[in-house]
Every structure is written in C-alpha cells, then in structure tokens.
Amino acid sequence: MSEQKIHESLQGLRQELSRLQGDDQQIRERVNGLIAEVEQELREQEHQHRNPSLMESINNTIEQYKVEHPGVTGILNQIMMSLGNMGV
C-alpha cells in the first residue's frame, strides 16, 4: 500500500471513529493518538526516522478493541501491514 493509500485509510479510520457511540471516548483518544503518530512517521520517513513503538502500539490497540470495534481494528490492521511493507 502506498503512502497515499495509508492516508486514505487514516481518513476512513476517522470516519469510523465518528460513528462510535458517546461512551467510547477512550478508544477515540487512543486511536486519534495513533493517527497522529502514523502521520508523523510518514512525514519523517524520508529522514529515515523510525518509531519502533508505533507498530507495537497499533498492535496493542487492535488486540484490545478487536471484539468491540471490528471496523476500527480492521482499518488499523491494514495500516499496520502497509507500514510494515514500507519498512516502517
């Protein structure tokens, strides 16, 4: 997946978050933080900066919310796989 596709997935993730119920503030905050980290990683990719904890954070979020929020975790999984394929 190209960088453009990752940006499209991030937009889809934002849309998925907007559909969550009001009591899901914790996942909104966590995923919005991950979105910011992914965007930062993509900006810094040309400088060979790597954030090894980013993939771990995404994976932990997937594991924590995969049952309750399959739409969110499905998109996160796509993003994680794409970043891995890009060498991030």
PyMOL commands that set and color helices and strands:
alter all, ss='L'
color gray80, all
select helices_A, chain A and resi 3-18+25-47+52-65+70-85
alter helices_A, ss='H'
color red, helices_A
deselect
rebuild
show_as cartoon
